[in-house]
Amino acid sequence: MKRKIVVLGGGISGYGSAILAKKKGFSVFLTDMGKIAQKFRERLDEWGVEYEEGGHTEERILDANEVIKSPGIPDTAPIVVKIRERGIPVISEIEFAARYKGVAKTICITGSNGKTTTTSLIYKIMSDAGRKVSLGGNIGESFAYSVATDKYFWHVLELSSFQLDGCFKFKADIGVLTNITPDHLDRYDYKLENYARSKMRITQNQNASDYFIYSADDEVTNNMLAEMDSDLRARQLPFAINTAIASGDGDAILEGHHFTATVGKKSVTIDTRKMQIEGMHNIYNAMSAALATLAAGIDPKQIKRSIYDFAPVEHRLEPAGTKDDIQWVNDSKATNVDSVWYALESMKRPTVWIAGGTDKGNDYTPIKEFARKKVKALICMGVDNTKLVREFDGIVPIIRNCHTFEEAMAAARAEAEAGDTVLLSPACASFDLFRNYEERGRMFKEWVKDNVLK
């Protein structure tokens, strides 16, 4: 009798898992409380996967041998609670797909900030070097779908803490942890240590032939490493700007405008002034990408070429246009305070800052000094802006309280003048006014194109 796999959630993670499970001969049922996108429905139909949308058939779900849960569904969801009460194993797409990847190796990137840029940069270096490589996890294609439909030698995966929470036997051959700052604390009982432990799962099951790349400047990461100590078996490759480090396996250190990344006997030196991605946060991202790809055996000359050639990632400090000497910058992916810290840190002009959305328990203290020095006007864009207005009252001279996208964009244009930058960097989730941060960023760019650049 076929083992029964139930897939919870019909998004990119869910449809890929269902197709891989179908290919491997399981009895598969996918279920989604909401509506499944047409492109995913078409692929499920193509593969003959049974699915439902707009609700859960409980008896079928609770009859499963194993459940693959999409990362956006919290453990507190009633159906997940019932599944666990039945003792049915609940895993992530990443855990499931890894069982069938064969000899392919993984480069896995996690962290509170910089994941998408670092993952995209690593993927570009690997791809430019001619490696057969997939891009998956939080961006790109579903990891499971890539495993089901092609034979890759490398998988570059951006992993959230939610995805790592559902991993048990999965192992990163090369694990990258960009940093750990407060984020998603609403999913971790509002405790930073719980969230940090989830991030450190990037190291689980690693052995002496694997690599762990991390920021030696990040205090929370260092504390977690001290706590783990003997449990960490991978070769460690720290990178740093502010900290003196030395590792027998390799490291990356910034000196002036140059950083040198070394793994074993190979090294690459990068002139940060030649990089297209700007700001200190992107130097960190490039350092970790250089270490990861050196560890993967890529030629240093190729690494250098690809880093210099790499353009900004969509929705991450992405230029949206300039008119009348006013710059418009889309940083919609900045859904937490630390991301906004990096954004404000990189601002060189007086800034009209658009922020707001669904607050995740934010502490705005770290960015108040930047706001005081650089922000001339704060445009609050959200259903409820009470906390933002309260936190920055007396710090930013002008605060505009806007409850719709259109109202916020009109206010930003009214406050901006020649020599300014209008920065969308919300510090919050997008779910009050938008489906996701991508929709928020696209709408921002379209508004600028239609209302400013014409």
N, C-alpha and C positions, 0 to 999 in steps of 0.2 A: 504493500500500500504506500502511495506517495506521501512524503512528509508535507504538511500544510504550512505554507508561509503566508502570513498576512502582512501587507504593507500599509502602514498608517500615513496618509498624506500623499497627494497626487501631484506634487510639484516636481522640480528637476531631480531631487534626490529620490523621491518615491517611484517615479516612472522608470528610472534607470534600474533601481533595485528589483522592481517587478519583472522587467524584461530579462535581467540576468537570472533571476530565480526560475523564470519560465524556461530559459535556454538550458538550465541545469537540471530540468526534469521535475521540479517541485510542482505541487498543486498551489497555485497562486491566486490570491484575492486582494485587490487594492481597494481601499476605502478612504473617502475624504469627506469631511463635514461640509466643506465649501464646494465651489465649482472647479472642475479640472479644466485647465487651459486646453483649447482646441488642438494645439500642436502636440500636446502630450496624449490626449485622447486618441488622436490619429495613430500615434506610434503604438499605443496599447492595443488598439484594434488590429493593427498590422501584425502584431506578435500573438494575437489571440489571448490577451490577458483579460480575465474577468475583473470588472471594477464597478464601484458605485460612487455616486457623489451626492452631496446635499444631506448626508446623514450616515450613521453607522448601523449595520446589522450586527447587533451585539453577539448573538449566539454563534455566528460564523467567526467572528473575531476571537471569541473565547474558546473556540475549538482548534486554534492554531497550535502548532508545535513550536513556532518561533515567530516573533513579531519584529519587523524592521520599521523603526519609528523615524519619521522625518524630524530634523533638528528643531524646526520651529514649533513643534508640539511640546508643551511643558510636561514634566512628570506629574504635575498636579491635575492634568486633564482627567476628568472622571473615567474615561475609557481606559487610560493608561493605568490609573489606580486599580481598576478591576482586573486588567491583564496581569498586573504584578501580584494581586491577591490570589490569582489562580496559579501562580508559580510559573507562568509562561515567560521564557527568556525574552528580553527586549534589547535589541542591538541597533547600531547605526548602519547606514549604507556603507560607511567606510569599513567597518568590521566585516560586513558581509562580502563586499567586493574583494577585499584583500585575500579571502580564502581561495579565490580563483584567478589571481593575477599571475600565477606561475613564477617564472624566474625574474620577472620585471622588478625593478627597484623603485622605491618611493623617496621623494624629497618632500617633506611635510612642513608647512609653515603655519605657526599659530602665534598669538599675541594679541594684545588689546589694540595696538595701532601698527600700521605699516604692513599688515598682512598682504593686502591686495597688490600694492606696489611691489613688494619683495617677491611675491609669487609670480607676478607678471614678468618681472625682470629675470628671475631664474628661468622661467619658461622660455623667454626670448633668447637667453644665452644658450640654453640647451638646444633649442630649435635652430638657431643660427649655426651652431656647431654640427648640425646634421644628425642629431640624435633622433630616434623614433620616440617621441615624447607626447604625452597627453597632458591637458590642463584641466583640473577638476577640483572637487570639494565645493567651496563656497562660490567659486567663479568657474567660467568655462563650461565644459560638458560634465554630466554626471559621471563620477568615477566608475560606478557600476556599469553604466551604459558603454563606457570606453572599454572596459574589460570584456563585456559581452560581445562587442561588435568588431574589435580589431586586436592586433597583437602589438603591444607597445613594450619597449625596453625600459622606459622610465615613465613614472607618473608624478607630476608636480601638483601637489594638493594643498590648497588653502583650507585649514581646518579651524572651525570655531570650537569654543569650549563645549558647546552642546553636542557637536559631533564626537569630540573626544570622550565625552561622558558615556557614550554608547560603544566605546572600544574596549576590548578586554584582552584579546590575543594579538590584535593588530600591532605591527611594529614599523616605525619610521626608520629606513636605512640612514637617511640624513634628516635630522630633526632641527628645525629653526624656531626659536622663541624670540620674537622681536622685543617684547617688554610685557610687563604686567601692571596695569593701572586700573582703578575702579571702573567697572563696566558690567552691565547685565546683573547687577547685584540683586535685582528683584527676583532673579531665578536661583539665587544662592543664599537665601535667608538674610540678605543684606550684610553678608560677612565676606570681606575681602579674602580671607584665608581659604574659604570654600571655593571661591572663584579661582584663586591662585593654584590650588591643588588640581583643579580641572585642567588648567593650562599645562601643568607639569606632567600630565599624562602623555604628553608628546614624547617623554623619555621612557615610558613603560615598555618593557620587553626588549629594550636595546641591549646589545652586547658589545664586546670589545672591538668588533669590526665595524661598528656603526659610529656616526658622528652626531654630537649635540652642539649646536651653535646658539650662542646667547649673548645678550648685552651685559657686559661687566659693569656698566654704568647704572644698571637698573637695580635699585635697592630691594624691591620685593623679590625679584628673581634670585638675587644673592642670598636673601634670607631663606628662600625655599631650598636652594642648593645646599645650604648649611644644614637645614633640617633633614634633607635626604641623605647627604654625605655618601655612606657606603652603598646605598641603593643604586647609585648612578654608575653604570659600567661602560658607557660609550666614551669615545675619545672626545674631549672637550675643546671647542674652538670659540673662545670669547672674542668679542669685538668691543672697542671702547674709544671714546673721545676724551673723557675726563679722568679716566682711571689708568694707573700704571698696571699693566698685566704682563704675564709671561706664562706661556703654556708650551709644554714639550711637543704637543701635537700640532700647534699652529695658533694663529690669532690674527686680528686686524686692528691696526692702530692709526689714528689720524695725527699727523704732524704738519702744522701749517695748513696749506691747501692740498696736501697729498695724504692719501692713506695707502698703507701696504698691507695686503692680505696674504698670509702664508699658511699653507697646509703641507706638512712634511717638508720636502725639499723644493716645492714649487711655490712661487709667489708672483703677485701682480701688484703694480703700483698705479694708482688712479689719481689724476689731477682733477680735483672736484670742480674746478672752474670750467672744465670742458663738458661737464654733465648737463643735460637738458633739464633734469629734474632738480629743483632748487630747494634750499632750506636744510637745516641741520638734520631734520628727521630723515631726509632722503639720503644723506651721507650714511646714516645708520643702515638704511635699507640696502644701499649699494654695497656696504661692507659685508652684510650678512649674505647677500646674493653672491658676492665674489668668493666668500668662504665655502658656501654650499656647492658652487660649481667647480671650484678647485678640488673639493672633496670627491666630486663626481668624475674627476679625471679630465675636465675640459682644459684645453690649451690656454695659458694665460693671455696670449695675444688676442685670442677670440673673445675672452671675457672682457678685456679692455675695449675692443671694438664695439661690442654689444652694449656695454654700459654707456659709452659716449653716444650711441645711436638711440638710446631708449627715451621715448617721449612720455609726458605725463599720462597717468592713468585717468580714465573717465571718472568724473565725480570726486576726484581727489586733487584739490588745488588746480583744477583744470581751467585754463583761460577760456572765457566764454565770449570775449570780444572787448574792443576798446573804441570809444567814440568820444570826441570832445575832451580828450585826455582823462577820461574816466574809465578805469579798468573794471571789468566784471569777472568775478572768479567763482566757479562752481566747486564747492567743497562739501557737497551734500552727503558724502560718505562719512563725514565727521559727526558720528552719532554719540560721541562721548566727550567729556571735558578735556581729556588728554589730547585727543585729535585736534580740538580747537586750540589748545596751547601751542601745538606745532604750527597751526595755520597762522595764528596771531604773531607768533615768533618770526615767521617769514615775511610779514607785512612790512613794506618799506615806505608806505604812503599813509596819510590819514585814511581811516577805514570806516566805512558804513557797514556795520556788521548785522546780518540777518540771522537770527537764532530762534530756537523754540521748537516745540513739538511735544511728544510724550516724554516727560521727565522720568528717568530711570533711577531716581534717588541721587541726583547729581550734587556734588559739592563743588561750587564754583570758585572757591578760594584760590586755587592755583592760577587762574587766569585773570584775576581782578587787577593785578599790577599791569599786565599787558593792556587790559581794557582801559585802564586809567591813562596810560601813555599813548595808546595808538588809536582807540576807537572814538570817533567824534559823534557817532549816533548809533544807537542800538535799535534795530527794528525787530520787535517781538512778533513772531508768526506762529500762532497756535490757538487752539480752542480755549486753553486756560494759561495765561501768561503771568499769573500772580507771582509765582516764585522768581521768575526771571526779572520782572520789574522790581521786586523787593530787593533782590541780591545786588542789582547794579544801580539802584537809586543812589545818587551822590557820587558815583564812580564815573559814569558816562554822562556827559552834559545833556544829551538829548535822548529820550527813550520814547519810541512810538509803539503803542499797544495795538497790534493788528490781529484780526481773527481769521482772515482769509488770505490766500496766496496773492490774489490781485491787489488787495489793499496793501499788503506788505511790499510788493514790488513797486507800486506807485509811490509809497512813502520813501523807499530807498532812493528812487530816482529824484524825488523832491529834495532829499537831504544831500545828495552827492553833487560835487562841483569839480571843476578842472583840477587835476592833481590828486584826486581821491581814488580809492579802490572800494568797490562794493563787493563784499565777501559773504557768500552764503555758506555758513559753517555752523550748523544748527545745535550741536551738543546734545541733541535729543533724537529719539526714534521718530519716524515719520508718520506713525499710524493714526494720528488724529485727523490729518488732512489728506494724506496720500497713502497709496498702497505700500510703497517702500521707498527707500532713499533714491533708487534709480529714477522712479517716476518724478520725485521732487526735483532731482537734478536736471532731468530732461525738460521739465516744465520751466525751470529757471532759464535754461539755455534758449528754449524756444521763445520765451517772453523777451529776453534780451535781443534776440535776432529780429523779432517782429516789431518791438517797440522802441529799441535803442539804435540798432545798427542800420535800419532802413533809411 
